[in-house]
């Protein structure tokens, strides 16, 4: 079996170029996506909002001077 080294080199070169282009495209798309907050961050924010809402409803009347 005779292997053409030039043809093998060209196939490898084309495949590497394709893989590099895909990696660059993936990196660009990943940088454009907004990072999602973790579950704990979202839960903490929800608890803070709930606390603020409940504290507004239960405002005590000030004592007369």
HELIX and SHEET records of a PDB file:
HELIX    1   1 UNK A    5  UNK A   32  1                                  28    
HELIX    2   2 UNK A   39  UNK A   57  1                                  19    
END                                                                             
